Amino acid sequence: MKQLNLFIELTRLKKPIGFMLLFWPCAWGLTIAYDFSYGFNDYFFFLLLFFLGSILMRSAGCIVNDIFDKEFDKKVLRTKQRPIASGKISIKLGLIYTLILCFLAFLVLINFNTLTIILALGSMPLAFSYPLMKRYTYWPQLFLGITFNYGLILGWICIKNQIDIIPIIFYLGAIFWTLGFDTIYGFQDIKDDEIIGIKSTSIKFKKNSNLFLTICYLIFTTTLIIVGLFMNFNMIFYFFMIIPIFHLFFYQIYNFNPTNPKNSLKIFKSNNLLGALILSNIFIGKI
């Protein structure tokens, strides 16, 4: 039981926000591509596969992140008790867990078409090199956005078996969504990060955080509207866009307090609701 609890702590399974933020773009891409006139069975099957894949890959990513950041995590109050940083789990065991999780993710992946499998495997270097970015650039959140939203394109391709301009536009917009919410998340550790030399957009834009977040979310909401136009969504879609727009600009940005770590975490977690709202809006648009 002790090892099981350490594994759960290592993979953050008690913190579902991580894998849900990985899952929502997959669900968006799948939903805009799927033809519901054929029923819902295949849709829910693919949705389940993406959900399982998100849990497995996020769990593996957490372990790799903790291995790379072991020395940094020891110096940050919020992370110094993580299993690898504290020595409760060895790097060797962590790598074994990672290989097992990746194998299970591969078993999920082979249920998709060939093009989806190839493109998903091609994203693996992105997923596991992200932790290194904070050492060299102030834009690790941008790299995270590129990685985390890749599933949006995979969701489209698993149905259409080809790439198109629509998921690319949506993908680019979702990158800015991640860039915004992960910048908010980064304000939790900004003092420790500055001391130990970790780079982030939170540090780069700490004096103009609200302006930066506004630009990110403006780009994201603009791409949502463009996708709606390309997909010929009905007018109800644009009416209900008011809800995610209100959430992004009036809940997240207006209430954001960069000096309050608890506030940053609360606003960051609220993006799980936003993911569900956008998925619901896509359904509404396709009615």
The 8 nearest C-alpha neighbors of each residue, nearest first, counted from 0:
[[1, 3, 2, 4, 5, 6, 7, 8],
 [0, 2, 4, 3, 5, 6, 7, 87],
 [3, 1, 5, 4, 0, 6, 7, 88],
 [4, 2, 0, 6, 5, 1, 7, 8],
 [3, 5, 7, 1, 6, 2, 0, 8],
 [4, 6, 8, 2, 3, 7, 9, 1],
 [7, 5, 9, 3, 8, 4, 2, 10],
 [8, 6, 4, 10, 12, 5, 9, 11],
 [7, 9, 5, 11, 6, 10, 4, 12],
 [8, 10, 6, 7, 11, 5, 82, 62],
 [9, 11, 58, 7, 12, 8, 61, 6],
 [12, 10, 8, 14, 13, 9, 7, 58],
 [13, 11, 14, 7, 10, 15, 8, 58],
 [12, 14, 11, 15, 7, 8, 10, 16],
 [13, 15, 11, 12, 16, 17, 18, 10],
 [16, 14, 17, 18, 13, 12, 19, 11],
 [15, 17, 19, 14, 18, 20, 268, 271],
 [18, 16, 15, 20, 19, 21, 14, 57],
 [17, 19, 21, 54, 53, 20, 15, 57],
 [18, 20, 22, 16, 21, 17, 15, 23],
 [21, 19, 18, 17, 22, 23, 16, 271],
 [20, 22, 18, 19, 147, 53, 23, 24],
 [21, 23, 19, 25, 20, 53, 24, 50],
 [22, 24, 26, 25, 274, 20, 21, 19],
 [23, 25, 151, 27, 26, 148, 22, 150],
 [26, 24, 151, 150, 154, 22, 28, 23],
 [25, 27, 23, 29, 24, 28, 30, 22],
 [28, 26, 24, 30, 25, 29, 278, 23],
 [29, 27, 151, 154, 155, 25, 30, 31],
 [28, 30, 154, 155, 26, 32, 27, 31],
 [29, 31, 27, 33, 32, 28, 26, 281],
 [30, 32, 28, 29, 33, 27, 281, 155],
 [33, 31, 155, 29, 30, 158, 28, 34],
 [34, 32, 30, 31, 29, 35, 158, 42],
 [33, 35, 36, 37, 32, 38, 30, 31],
 [36, 34, 37, 38, 33, 39, 42, 285],
 [35, 37, 38, 34, 39, 33, 286, 285],
 [38, 36, 35, 34, 39, 40, 41, 33],
 [39, 37, 35, 36, 40, 41, 42, 34],
 [38, 40, 42, 41, 43, 35, 37, 36],
 [41, 39, 42, 43, 38, 44, 37, 45],
 [42, 40, 44, 43, 39, 45, 38, 46],
 [41, 43, 39, 45, 40, 44, 46, 33],
 [42, 44, 46, 40, 45, 41, 47, 39],
 [45, 43, 41, 47, 42, 46, 40, 48],
 [46, 44, 48, 42, 47, 43, 41, 49],
 [45, 47, 43, 49, 44, 48, 42, 50],
 [48, 46, 50, 44, 45, 49, 43, 51],
 [49, 47, 45, 51, 50, 46, 52, 107],
 [50, 48, 52, 46, 47, 51, 53, 45],
 [49, 51, 47, 53, 48, 52, 22, 46],
 [52, 50, 48, 54, 53, 49, 47, 55],
 [51, 53, 49, 55, 50, 54, 104, 56],
 [52, 54, 50, 56, 18, 51, 22, 55],
 [55, 53, 18, 51, 57, 52, 56, 58],
 [54, 56, 52, 58, 53, 57, 100, 104],
 [57, 55, 59, 58, 53, 54, 52, 60],
 [56, 58, 60, 54, 59, 55, 18, 53],
 [59, 57, 10, 61, 55, 56, 60, 54],
 [60, 58, 97, 56, 62, 57, 61, 100],
 [61, 59, 57, 63, 58, 62, 56, 64],
 [62, 60, 64, 58, 59, 63, 10, 57],
 [61, 63, 65, 59, 64, 60, 66, 93],
 [62, 64, 66, 60, 65, 61, 67, 59],
 [63, 65, 61, 67, 62, 130, 66, 60],
 [66, 64, 68, 62, 63, 67, 69, 61],
 [67, 65, 63, 69, 64, 68, 62, 90],
 [66, 68, 64, 65, 69, 63, 130, 131],
 [69, 67, 65, 71, 66, 70, 72, 64],
 [68, 70, 84, 72, 66, 65, 71, 67],
 [71, 69, 73, 72, 68, 84, 74, 67],
 [70, 72, 68, 73, 74, 69, 75, 195],
 [73, 71, 79, 78, 69, 75, 74, 70],
 [72, 74, 79, 70, 71, 84, 75, 69],
 [73, 75, 72, 71, 79, 76, 70, 191],
 [76, 74, 72, 78, 77, 79, 73, 191],
 [75, 77, 78, 79, 74, 73, 72, 191],
 [78, 76, 75, 79, 80, 188, 72, 187],
 [79, 77, 72, 75, 80, 81, 76, 73],
 [78, 80, 73, 72, 81, 76, 75, 84],
 [81, 79, 85, 78, 82, 84, 73, 77],
 [80, 82, 84, 78, 79, 83, 85, 9],
 [83, 81, 87, 88, 85, 84, 9, 86],
 [84, 82, 86, 88, 85, 81, 87, 89],
 [83, 85, 69, 81, 86, 73, 82, 79],
 [84, 86, 80, 82, 83, 87, 81, 79],
 [87, 85, 83, 88, 84, 82, 89, 81],
 [86, 88, 82, 85, 83, 89, 5, 84],
 [89, 87, 83, 82, 86, 92, 90, 93],
 [90, 88, 92, 91, 83, 93, 86, 87],
 [89, 91, 93, 92, 94, 66, 88, 83],
 [92, 90, 94, 89, 93, 95, 88, 96],
 [93, 91, 95, 89, 94, 90, 96, 88],
 [92, 94, 90, 96, 91, 95, 89, 97],
 [93, 95, 97, 91, 96, 92, 90, 98],
 [96, 94, 92, 98, 97, 93, 99, 91],
 [95, 97, 93, 99, 94, 98, 100, 92],
 [98, 96, 94, 59, 100, 95, 99, 101],
 [97, 99, 101, 95, 100, 96, 102, 94],
 [100, 98, 102, 96, 97, 101, 103, 95],
 [99, 101, 103, 97, 102, 98, 55, 59],
 [100, 102, 104, 98, 103, 99, 97, 105],
 [103, 101, 105, 99, 104, 100, 98, 106],
 [102, 104, 106, 100, 105, 101, 99, 107],
 [105, 103, 101, 107, 102, 106, 52, 55],
 [104, 106, 108, 102, 107, 103, 101, 109],
 [107, 105, 103, 104, 108, 109, 102, 110],
 [106, 108, 104, 105, 109, 110, 48, 52],
 [107, 109, 105, 110, 106, 111, 104, 116],
 [110, 108, 111, 106, 107, 105, 116, 112],
 [109, 111, 108, 107, 112, 106, 48, 116],
 [112, 110, 109, 108, 115, 157, 116, 113],
 [111, 113, 115, 114, 157, 116, 110, 160],
 [114, 112, 116, 115, 117, 111, 109, 160],
 [113, 115, 117, 116, 112, 118, 160, 156],
 [114, 116, 118, 113, 112, 117, 157, 153],
 [117, 115, 113, 119, 114, 118, 120, 108],
 [116, 118, 114, 120, 119, 115, 121, 113],
 [119, 117, 121, 115, 120, 116, 114, 122],
 [118, 120, 116, 122, 121, 117, 115, 123],
 [121, 119, 117, 122, 118, 123, 116, 124],
 [120, 122, 118, 119, 123, 117, 124, 125],
 [121, 123, 119, 125, 120, 124, 118, 126],
 [122, 124, 126, 125, 120, 121, 127, 119],
 [125, 123, 127, 126, 122, 128, 121, 120],
 [126, 124, 123, 122, 128, 127, 146, 129],
 [127, 125, 123, 124, 128, 146, 129, 122],
 [126, 128, 124, 125, 129, 60, 123, 63],
 [129, 127, 125, 130, 131, 126, 124, 132],
 [128, 130, 131, 132, 127, 126, 125, 143],
 [131, 129, 64, 132, 128, 133, 67, 127],
 [132, 130, 129, 133, 128, 134, 67, 135],
 [131, 133, 139, 134, 129, 135, 130, 136],
 [132, 134, 198, 139, 135, 131, 136, 197],
 [133, 135, 132, 131, 197, 136, 198, 196],
 [136, 134, 132, 133, 137, 198, 131, 197],
 [137, 135, 138, 133, 132, 198, 134, 139],
 [136, 138, 199, 198, 200, 139, 203, 133],
 [137, 139, 136, 141, 140, 200, 199, 142],
 [140, 138, 142, 132, 133, 141, 199, 137],
 [141, 139, 143, 178, 138, 142, 181, 144],
 [142, 140, 144, 143, 138, 139, 178, 145],
 [141, 143, 139, 145, 144, 140, 146, 129],
 [142, 144, 140, 146, 141, 145, 147, 139],
 [143, 145, 174, 177, 141, 147, 146, 142],
 [144, 146, 142, 143, 174, 148, 147, 141],
 [147, 145, 143, 144, 149, 148, 126, 125],
 [148, 146, 144, 21, 149, 143, 145, 150],
 [149, 147, 150, 24, 151, 146, 145, 144],
 [148, 150, 151, 146, 147, 152, 145, 153],
 [149, 151, 25, 153, 148, 152, 24, 154],
 [152, 150, 28, 25, 24, 154, 149, 153],
 [151, 153, 155, 150, 154, 166, 149, 28],
 [152, 154, 150, 156, 155, 151, 115, 157],
 [155, 153, 29, 28, 25, 151, 152, 157],
 [154, 156, 28, 29, 152, 32, 153, 157],
 [157, 155, 160, 159, 153, 158, 161, 154],
 [156, 158, 154, 155, 160, 115, 153, 159],
 [159, 157, 156, 155, 160, 32, 33, 154],
 [158, 160, 156, 161, 157, 155, 32, 162],
 [161, 159, 156, 157, 158, 114, 162, 112],
 [162, 160, 159, 156, 163, 114, 155, 157],
 [161, 163, 156, 160, 164, 155, 166, 152],
 [164, 162, 165, 166, 161, 167, 155, 156],
 [163, 165, 167, 166, 168, 162, 169, 229],
 [164, 166, 168, 167, 163, 226, 169, 229],
 [167, 165, 169, 168, 152, 164, 170, 163],
 [166, 168, 170, 164, 165, 169, 171, 163],
 [169, 167, 171, 165, 170, 166, 164, 172],
 [168, 170, 166, 172, 167, 171, 222, 173],
 [171, 169, 167, 173, 172, 168, 166, 151],
 [170, 172, 174, 168, 173, 169, 167, 175],
 [171, 173, 219, 169, 174, 222, 170, 175],
 [172, 174, 176, 170, 175, 171, 219, 169],
 [175, 173, 144, 177, 171, 172, 176, 145],
 [174, 176, 178, 215, 173, 177, 172, 219],
 [177, 175, 173, 179, 174, 178, 219, 216],
 [178, 176, 144, 174, 180, 179, 175, 181],
 [179, 177, 175, 140, 141, 176, 181, 180],
 [180, 178, 176, 182, 212, 177, 181, 215],
 [179, 181, 183, 177, 182, 267, 178, 184],
 [182, 180, 184, 183, 178, 179, 177, 140],
 [183, 181, 201, 185, 179, 184, 180, 200],
 [182, 184, 180, 181, 185, 186, 263, 267],
 [185, 183, 181, 182, 186, 263, 267, 264],
 [184, 186, 182, 187, 183, 201, 188, 181],
 [185, 187, 189, 188, 184, 183, 201, 257],
 [188, 186, 260, 185, 189, 184, 263, 264],
 [189, 187, 186, 191, 190, 192, 185, 75],
 [188, 190, 186, 192, 191, 187, 193, 185],
 [191, 189, 193, 192, 188, 194, 187, 186],
 [192, 190, 194, 188, 193, 189, 75, 195],
 [193, 191, 197, 189, 195, 194, 190, 196],
 [194, 192, 196, 190, 191, 195, 189, 197],
 [193, 195, 191, 192, 196, 190, 197, 189],
 [194, 196, 192, 193, 197, 191, 71, 74],
 [197, 195, 193, 194, 192, 198, 134, 191],
 [198, 196, 192, 133, 134, 195, 193, 199],
 [197, 199, 137, 133, 136, 134, 196, 202],
 [200, 198, 137, 201, 202, 138, 139, 133],
 [199, 201, 203, 202, 137, 138, 204, 182],
 [202, 200, 182, 199, 205, 204, 185, 203],
 [201, 203, 205, 200, 199, 204, 189, 198],
 [202, 204, 200, 201, 205, 199, 137, 198],
 [205, 203, 207, 208, 206, 201, 202, 200],
 [204, 206, 202, 208, 201, 207, 203, 200],
 [205, 207, 204, 208, 203, 202, 209, 201],
 [208, 206, 204, 210, 205, 209, 211, 212],
 [207, 209, 211, 205, 204, 210, 206, 212],
 [210, 208, 212, 211, 207, 213, 252, 255],
 [211, 209, 213, 212, 207, 208, 214, 215],
 [210, 212, 208, 214, 209, 213, 207, 215],
 [211, 213, 215, 209, 179, 214, 210, 208],
 [214, 212, 210, 216, 211, 215, 217, 209],
 [213, 215, 217, 211, 212, 216, 218, 210],
 [216, 214, 175, 212, 218, 213, 217, 179],
 [215, 217, 219, 213, 218, 214, 176, 220],
 [218, 216, 214, 220, 219, 215, 213, 221],
 [217, 219, 221, 216, 215, 220, 172, 222],
 [218, 220, 172, 216, 222, 217, 221, 176],
 [219, 221, 223, 217, 222, 218, 216, 224],
 [222, 220, 218, 224, 223, 219, 217, 225],
 [221, 223, 225, 219, 224, 172, 220, 169],
 [224, 222, 220, 226, 221, 225, 227, 219],
 [223, 225, 227, 221, 222, 226, 228, 220],
 [226, 224, 222, 228, 227, 223, 229, 221],
 [227, 225, 229, 223, 228, 224, 230, 222],
 [228, 226, 224, 230, 232, 225, 229, 231],
 [227, 229, 231, 225, 226, 230, 224, 232],
 [230, 228, 226, 231, 227, 225, 165, 232],
 [229, 231, 227, 228, 232, 226, 31, 165],
 [232, 230, 228, 229, 227, 233, 284, 285],
 [233, 231, 284, 227, 230, 285, 228, 236],
 [232, 234, 284, 235, 236, 231, 285, 286],
 [233, 235, 236, 237, 238, 232, 284, 239],
 [234, 236, 238, 237, 233, 239, 284, 283],
 [235, 237, 284, 234, 239, 238, 233, 280],
 [238, 236, 240, 234, 235, 239, 224, 241],
 [237, 239, 235, 240, 236, 241, 234, 242],
 [240, 238, 241, 236, 237, 242, 235, 280],
 [241, 239, 237, 242, 238, 243, 244, 236],
 [240, 242, 239, 244, 243, 245, 238, 237],
 [241, 243, 245, 240, 244, 239, 246, 276],
 [244, 242, 246, 245, 240, 241, 247, 273],
 [243, 245, 241, 247, 246, 242, 248, 240],
 [246, 244, 242, 249, 243, 248, 247, 241],
 [245, 247, 250, 243, 244, 249, 248, 242],
 [248, 246, 251, 244, 245, 250, 249, 243],
 [247, 249, 252, 245, 246, 251, 250, 244],
 [250, 248, 253, 245, 246, 251, 252, 247],
 [249, 251, 246, 254, 253, 248, 247, 252],
 [250, 252, 247, 254, 253, 266, 255, 248],
 [251, 253, 255, 248, 254, 249, 250, 209],
 [252, 254, 249, 255, 250, 251, 248, 209],
 [255, 253, 252, 251, 250, 256, 249, 266],
 [254, 256, 252, 253, 251, 257, 263, 262],
 [255, 257, 258, 259, 262, 254, 263, 260],
 [258, 256, 259, 186, 255, 263, 260, 183],
 [257, 259, 256, 260, 186, 187, 262, 263],
 [258, 260, 262, 261, 257, 256, 263, 187],
 [261, 259, 187, 263, 262, 264, 258, 186],
 [262, 260, 264, 263, 259, 265, 187, 266],
 [261, 263, 265, 259, 260, 264, 266, 256],
 [264, 262, 260, 266, 261, 265, 183, 184],
 [263, 265, 267, 261, 262, 266, 184, 268],
 [266, 264, 262, 268, 267, 263, 261, 269],
 [267, 265, 269, 263, 268, 264, 251, 262],
 [266, 268, 264, 269, 265, 180, 184, 270],
 [269, 267, 265, 270, 266, 271, 264, 16],
 [268, 270, 266, 271, 267, 272, 265, 273],
 [271, 269, 273, 272, 268, 267, 274, 266],
 [270, 272, 274, 269, 273, 268, 20, 16],
 [273, 271, 275, 270, 274, 269, 276, 268],
 [272, 274, 270, 276, 271, 275, 277, 243],
 [275, 273, 271, 277, 272, 276, 23, 270],
 [274, 276, 278, 272, 273, 277, 279, 271],
 [277, 275, 273, 279, 278, 274, 280, 272],
 [276, 278, 280, 274, 279, 275, 281, 273],
 [277, 279, 275, 281, 280, 276, 27, 274],
 [280, 278, 276, 282, 277, 281, 275, 283],
 [279, 281, 277, 283, 282, 278, 236, 284],
 [280, 282, 284, 278, 283, 279, 277, 285],
 [283, 281, 279, 285, 280, 284, 278, 286],
 [284, 282, 280, 281, 286, 285, 236, 279],
 [283, 285, 232, 236, 281, 233, 282, 286],
 [284, 286, 282, 283, 232, 281, 233, 31],
 [285, 283, 284, 282, 233, 232, 281, 35]]
